[in-house]
Amino acid sequence: MEENVSRARSRDGIVVSTKMQKTVVVRVDRMAKHPLYGKPVIHAKKYQVHDEENTCRMGDRVRIVETRPLSRHKRWTLAEVLERAPILTGSDGGEA
């Protein structure tokens, strides 16, 4: 058996808010079939995630892992940034 294997749950999601200090809000989407009609439906859930260094930006794809309760709503912490969101500038890219 491998050692150092984390049994904590992990999720991949998109950062939707960075307005708090050391906390980001991550939206995790999952797809499931509708129970009656069978059509695929996207279910989304938001998690408040601890980001110690404030490294995340809006739109980043991140991996989060479950941890002990850190506050009233935070039970997840940032594991890694999978993909950086592009930095968008103004429409002309220059000065006015």
ChimeraX commands (.cxc) that place a marker at each C-alpha (Angstrom):
marker #1 position 0.00,0.00,0.00 radius 0.5
marker #1 position 1.20,3.49,-0.77 radius 0.5
marker #1 position 2.07,5.79,2.06 radius 0.5
marker #1 position 1.28,9.52,2.17 radius 0.5
marker #1 position -1.99,8.96,0.32 radius 0.5
marker #1 position -4.51,11.57,1.39 radius 0.5
marker #1 position -7.96,10.21,2.15 radius 0.5
marker #1 position -9.47,13.70,2.28 radius 0.5
marker #1 position -12.14,14.47,-0.30 radius 0.5
marker #1 position -11.10,16.79,-3.11 radius 0.5
marker #1 position -13.04,18.74,-5.71 radius 0.5
marker #1 position -12.15,20.78,-8.80 radius 0.5
marker #1 position -13.93,24.06,-9.39 radius 0.5
marker #1 position -13.85,27.67,-10.59 radius 0.5
marker #1 position -13.16,30.68,-8.37 radius 0.5
marker #1 position -16.21,32.97,-8.48 radius 0.5
marker #1 position -15.36,35.46,-5.70 radius 0.5
marker #1 position -12.18,36.79,-4.09 radius 0.5
marker #1 position -13.70,39.64,-2.07 radius 0.5
marker #1 position -12.73,38.26,1.36 radius 0.5
marker #1 position -9.29,38.13,2.93 radius 0.5
marker #1 position -7.72,34.63,2.85 radius 0.5
marker #1 position -11.01,33.19,1.57 radius 0.5
marker #1 position -12.29,32.49,-1.93 radius 0.5
marker #1 position -15.63,31.13,-3.11 radius 0.5
marker #1 position -15.32,28.17,-5.47 radius 0.5
marker #1 position -18.18,26.84,-7.63 radius 0.5
marker #1 position -18.08,23.09,-8.19 radius 0.5
marker #1 position -20.25,21.72,-11.00 radius 0.5
marker #1 position -21.35,18.13,-11.36 radius 0.5
marker #1 position -23.52,16.52,-13.97 radius 0.5
marker #1 position -26.28,14.04,-13.11 radius 0.5
marker #1 position -29.22,12.58,-14.95 radius 0.5
marker #1 position -32.66,13.95,-14.22 radius 0.5
marker #1 position -34.49,11.29,-12.18 radius 0.5
marker #1 position -37.61,11.25,-14.37 radius 0.5
marker #1 position -36.57,12.42,-17.82 radius 0.5
marker #1 position -33.00,11.15,-17.96 radius 0.5
marker #1 position -31.62,14.37,-19.42 radius 0.5
marker #1 position -28.19,15.44,-18.10 radius 0.5
marker #1 position -28.55,18.34,-15.64 radius 0.5
marker #1 position -25.74,20.43,-14.17 radius 0.5
marker #1 position -25.83,20.85,-10.41 radius 0.5
marker #1 position -23.63,23.57,-8.91 radius 0.5
marker #1 position -22.52,24.08,-5.34 radius 0.5
marker #1 position -20.42,26.87,-3.83 radius 0.5
marker #1 position -17.75,26.27,-1.21 radius 0.5
marker #1 position -15.90,28.84,0.89 radius 0.5
marker #1 position -12.23,27.88,0.69 radius 0.5
marker #1 position -9.23,28.98,2.78 radius 0.5
marker #1 position -6.54,30.62,0.62 radius 0.5
marker #1 position -3.69,31.53,2.98 radius 0.5
marker #1 position -1.57,33.53,0.49 radius 0.5
marker #1 position -4.46,35.10,-1.48 radius 0.5
marker #1 position -3.07,33.56,-4.67 radius 0.5
marker #1 position -6.35,32.95,-6.51 radius 0.5
marker #1 position -7.99,35.22,-9.06 radius 0.5
marker #1 position -11.54,35.18,-10.40 radius 0.5
marker #1 position -11.92,32.47,-13.03 radius 0.5
marker #1 position -9.02,30.25,-11.91 radius 0.5
marker #1 position -9.56,26.48,-11.97 radius 0.5
marker #1 position -8.51,25.13,-8.59 radius 0.5
marker #1 position -8.42,21.90,-6.60 radius 0.5
marker #1 position -9.73,22.06,-3.03 radius 0.5
marker #1 position -9.46,19.49,-0.24 radius 0.5
marker #1 position -11.61,18.93,2.80 radius 0.5
marker #1 position -10.12,19.92,6.16 radius 0.5
marker #1 position -11.15,20.59,9.75 radius 0.5
marker #1 position -13.59,23.45,10.34 radius 0.5
marker #1 position -11.70,26.74,10.04 radius 0.5
marker #1 position -14.67,29.04,10.61 radius 0.5
marker #1 position -18.44,28.93,10.52 radius 0.5
marker #1 position -18.58,28.17,6.78 radius 0.5
marker #1 position -15.02,27.18,5.80 radius 0.5
marker #1 position -14.34,23.44,5.71 radius 0.5
marker #1 position -12.15,23.36,2.59 radius 0.5
marker #1 position -8.65,24.59,1.81 radius 0.5
marker #1 position -6.87,25.36,-1.45 radius 0.5
marker #1 position -4.66,22.50,-2.63 radius 0.5
marker #1 position -3.42,23.87,-5.97 radius 0.5
marker #1 position -4.24,26.17,-8.84 radius 0.5
marker #1 position -4.83,23.97,-11.88 radius 0.5
marker #1 position -5.28,26.69,-14.50 radius 0.5
marker #1 position -4.85,30.46,-14.30 radius 0.5
marker #1 position -7.55,32.75,-15.68 radius 0.5
marker #1 position -6.36,35.25,-18.28 radius 0.5
marker #1 position -5.88,38.83,-17.11 radius 0.5
marker #1 position -8.34,40.97,-19.06 radius 0.5
marker #1 position -7.55,44.58,-19.83 radius 0.5
marker #1 position -9.67,47.37,-21.32 radius 0.5
marker #1 position -11.16,47.06,-24.80 radius 0.5
marker #1 position -8.49,49.19,-26.51 radius 0.5
marker #1 position -5.61,48.07,-24.29 radius 0.5
marker #1 position -4.13,51.57,-24.27 radius 0.5
marker #1 position -4.61,54.90,-22.60 radius 0.5
marker #1 position -7.68,57.05,-23.05 radius 0.5
marker link #1:1,2 radius 0.2
marker link #1:2,3 radius 0.2
marker link #1:3,4 radius 0.2
marker link #1:4,5 radius 0.2
marker link #1:5,6 radius 0.2
marker link #1:6,7 radius 0.2
marker link #1:7,8 radius 0.2
marker link #1:8,9 radius 0.2
marker link #1:9,10 radius 0.2
marker link #1:10,11 radius 0.2
marker link #1:11,12 radius 0.2
marker link #1:12,13 radius 0.2
marker link #1:13,14 radius 0.2
marker link #1:14,15 radius 0.2
marker link #1:15,16 radius 0.2
marker link #1:16,17 radius 0.2
marker link #1:17,18 radius 0.2
marker link #1:18,19 radius 0.2
marker link #1:19,20 radius 0.2
marker link #1:20,21 radius 0.2
marker link #1:21,22 radius 0.2
marker link #1:22,23 radius 0.2
marker link #1:23,24 radius 0.2
marker link #1:24,25 radius 0.2
marker link #1:25,26 radius 0.2
marker link #1:26,27 radius 0.2
marker link #1:27,28 radius 0.2
marker link #1:28,29 radius 0.2
marker link #1:29,30 radius 0.2
marker link #1:30,31 radius 0.2
marker link #1:31,32 radius 0.2
marker link #1:32,33 radius 0.2
marker link #1:33,34 radius 0.2
marker link #1:34,35 radius 0.2
marker link #1:35,36 radius 0.2
marker link #1:36,37 radius 0.2
marker link #1:37,38 radius 0.2
marker link #1:38,39 radius 0.2
marker link #1:39,40 radius 0.2
marker link #1:40,41 radius 0.2
marker link #1:41,42 radius 0.2
marker link #1:42,43 radius 0.2
marker link #1:43,44 radius 0.2
marker link #1:44,45 radius 0.2
marker link #1:45,46 radius 0.2
marker link #1:46,47 radius 0.2
marker link #1:47,48 radius 0.2
marker link #1:48,49 radius 0.2
marker link #1:49,50 radius 0.2
marker link #1:50,51 radius 0.2
marker link #1:51,52 radius 0.2
marker link #1:52,53 radius 0.2
marker link #1:53,54 radius 0.2
marker link #1:54,55 radius 0.2
marker link #1:55,56 radius 0.2
marker link #1:56,57 radius 0.2
marker link #1:57,58 radius 0.2
marker link #1:58,59 radius 0.2
marker link #1:59,60 radius 0.2
marker link #1:60,61 radius 0.2
marker link #1:61,62 radius 0.2
marker link #1:62,63 radius 0.2
marker link #1:63,64 radius 0.2
marker link #1:64,65 radius 0.2
marker link #1:65,66 radius 0.2
marker link #1:66,67 radius 0.2
marker link #1:67,68 radius 0.2
marker link #1:68,69 radius 0.2
marker link #1:69,70 radius 0.2
marker link #1:70,71 radius 0.2
marker link #1:71,72 radius 0.2
marker link #1:72,73 radius 0.2
marker link #1:73,74 radius 0.2
marker link #1:74,75 radius 0.2
marker link #1:75,76 radius 0.2
marker link #1:76,77 radius 0.2
marker link #1:77,78 radius 0.2
marker link #1:78,79 radius 0.2
marker link #1:79,80 radius 0.2
marker link #1:80,81 radius 0.2
marker link #1:81,82 radius 0.2
marker link #1:82,83 radius 0.2
marker link #1:83,84 radius 0.2
marker link #1:84,85 radius 0.2
marker link #1:85,86 radius 0.2
marker link #1:86,87 radius 0.2
marker link #1:87,88 radius 0.2
marker link #1:88,89 radius 0.2
marker link #1:89,90 radius 0.2
marker link #1:90,91 radius 0.2
marker link #1:91,92 radius 0.2
marker link #1:92,93 radius 0.2
marker link #1:93,94 radius 0.2
marker link #1:94,95 radius 0.2
marker link #1:95,96 radius 0.2
view
